[in-house]
Amino acid sequence: MTSMLRVDQVKVVFDHFRALRGVSLDVAQGESFGLVGESGSGKSTLLRAIAGLVPVASGKIAVGGQVLGRKRDKEFYRKVQMVFQDPYGSLHPRQTVDRLLQEPLAIHGFPDGEQRIRRALDEVGLGSGFRFRYSHQLSGGQRQRVAIARALIVEPSILLLDEPTSALDASVQAEVLNLLEQVRRDRKLTFLMVSHDLAVIAHMCERLMVMQNGEAVESLAASALGTRDVSQDYTRRLLKASEGFVRT
């Protein structure tokens, strides 16, 4: 399998607090890879380190075989996009959906903006009727669909998904997860998904890494969550805390 995203012994330090302690992972092209663990385990910090939103103290990150420097350039953000947890906070309240989608197109110099905006809204199940609404006129699920459309509109290869449905109602969660799964298949995208919900990871991902205190505890196939074929006590405790989830 071709490696699309590789993290090698990455460390992140905030004021002497070691948020990541030498984390490594390798995500294949077209794979959906999950990160699980309790709050404070370093899952979201790892995503932000990849995206260039927090400084990396040491270690290497490579996308498509190319090692990244300290700063991310425009070409990186053309390949790698991030969808955040909070659809209420990630969209500018004074910009219409149209303006929110035009901005990345302008940054990356796409000439066919009109066509791309229409296609992006259709792809996430909103349609042109939502184009000139403001975010306060949208439900939480609709806002997250706009955030997904904004990420997809520049045709990235990798999506970093930071708890993309945790702020949504259960019924809406399922709709957004199904949308993401369909988009990944259609576009052959690579996903790195953070979630505290083991059922979400079991449904969406082929493999996962369990994190605790900024370190990798173990890596395993997502199917192992259903069979409880795990090797570490910490993973067993996570499974016990998630009693009742069913792999679908």
N, C-alpha and C positions, 0 to 999 in steps of 0.2 A: 504494500500500500504506500502511496505517495504521501509524505508528511506535508500537511498544510500549515500547522501551527506547532511549534516546538518551544517549550520552556525548559531551561536548563539551570538548575540550582539558583533560582531567583530569590533574592532577599530584599525585603522592604523594611526600613526602620523609620519610625516616627518618634523623635525626641527620646532616643534610647530604648523605645519599645519596639521589639522585633515582631512586626506584624506578619511577615513571611520569613521562614527560616530555611531557605534552600529548597524551594519547591520545584519539581520537574514534572513535565507531562508532554505527551506527543499525540496530537490529534490528526488523524488521516484526512485526506481530501474527501469531502462529502459525508464525513462522520458527524454524528451528534454525540457530544461528550458532556457528561454531567459532573458538577462539583456539589458535594453535599457536606453538611456538618452544622453544628450548632452556631448560634450567633457569636461573632467574634473569632470564628475559626480561620478567617483569612480568605474565604471564597470570593467575596466582592472585591477585596483588595487585589487579588490576583487578576481579576478582570480589568480593574483600573490600571494596574501595572502594565498589562498588555496594551491597553488603549492609550498609554502615555499620560494618564491623569494623575498618577502618583509616581514619584521618583524611585528608580530601582537602585539599591545600594550596590548590588553585585549580581552576577549571573547573566545569562543571555536569553533573548527572545528572538525567534526567527519566524518569519511568515513566508511560506513558499520557498523555503531554503535560504532566504536572505536575512542575515542578522540585522536587527534594528539598532539604530543608534539611540542616544539619550533622548533626542527629540523626534517626534513623529512628523513626517512631511505630508504634503497633500496627497501624494500617491498612496501612502499608508491608509489614510481615511477614505480613499476611493475603494480600497480592498476590504477594509475592516470597519464595520459599523456596530454601534452598541445600542441596545434597547434597555432603558432603565426601568426600575421597579415602579416608580410613581408616575403614572400618566398625568396626574394633576400638576406635578412640578416640572415635568420635562418639556412641556409645551408653553410657549410664550403666550400669556393671557391676552395680549393686545394685538396678536397677529391672527389673521384668518388662516384656515387650513391651506388655502392657496399660497399665501405668503410663506407659511412654514415649509411647504414643499418646494417653492421657488428658490429658497435660500441655498440649499445644498447644490442645486443645479447651477446657480450663478457662481458659487465658489469653485466648482469643478469644471465650469465652462461648457456645459452641455447645451447645444444649440436648439434641440427639439423639445423644449420645456413643456409646451402645451400638450403634446402627445404623451410625454412621460407622466405628467400629472394625471391625466385622464386614466392612463393604464394603471398607475400605482393605486389610485382610489378604487378602481374596479377590482384589482387584484386582492385588496384587503376587504372587499365586500361592502364598500361605502357608496361609491358612485358619485357622479358630479353634483348631486343635490347637496352634498356636504362641503363643497369646495369653498364657499364663501361664509361659512360659519366660524364663529370663535370657539375656543376650547370650552368656555363656560356653557355653551349651548349643546355640548356633547355629553353623553354618558361616559362612565369610566371605561367601559369596553370600547366605545367608539374612539375615545382619546388614545387608547393603546393601539388601536388599529391605525390611527394617523401616525403615531410614533413608529410603527412598523413600516408604514408606507414611506415615511421620511428616510428610514434606514435603507430601504430597498431601492429607492429611486435612483441612486447612483450605481446600482448593479454591483454590490460588493461580492466578495467570495466567502467572507466569514462574517457571521453575526455573533456578537457577544451579548448574551441574554442574562440580565441580572434580575432574577425573580420577576419575570415579565408578567405574571398573572397573580401574584400574591395580594395585590391591592384590589382585586376584582371579586365579585360574587362568584359562587361555585359554578353556576350555570354559564356565566360569561367566561369564566376561566376555561372551561372545556371548549367553547367556541374559538377562543384566541389560540389555545394550544393546537387545535385541529387546523386552524389557519396557518400557524407556523410550520406544522408538519407538512402541509400541502405545498407551501412555498419552498421548503427545503427540497422536496422531491422534484418540483417543477424546475427549480433553478440550480439544483445540484449544489446547494450551499453547505458549508461547514458550520456547525453550531458548537459553541462552548456555553453551556447553560448552568447558571447557579440557581439552586432551589433548596429550601429547607424541607420541601415536601418530597418524600421518597417515592410516592405514587406518581408524581409528575415526572421525575427523573426516570423511573422504570418504564413509563409510557413513551417518553420522548427520546431516550438516549440508548445507544448500544453499549457504551462503557461509561464508567464513572470513577471518580476519585473521592475518597472520604478524607476530610480535613479536620484537624483539631489543633488549636493553639498555633496556627501558622505553619503547620507541617502536614505532609501527606501521611495518612494512617495506613491506607491500603487502596489499591486499584483493582477493579473487578468488572466483570460483565454485568450489565443491568439485570439480566435474567437471574443472577445469583441472589438478588434481593427477594425475589419471589420464593426461591427454594431455601433461602437463608444459608446459602453456602458461602459463609464469610469466615475470615480467619481471626479478626481482631475483636476483642471485647467491646471496644468503643463502638464499632459498627453494629454489634449485637444490641447494644443499649439504644442506639438510634432506631433500629428496627423495632425494639420493644416499645419505644416511645411513640412509634407510628403504627401500633397494633391496629389491624383492621384494613390496612390498605391492600388493594388487589391489583396485580399487574394485568393490564388489558391489552 
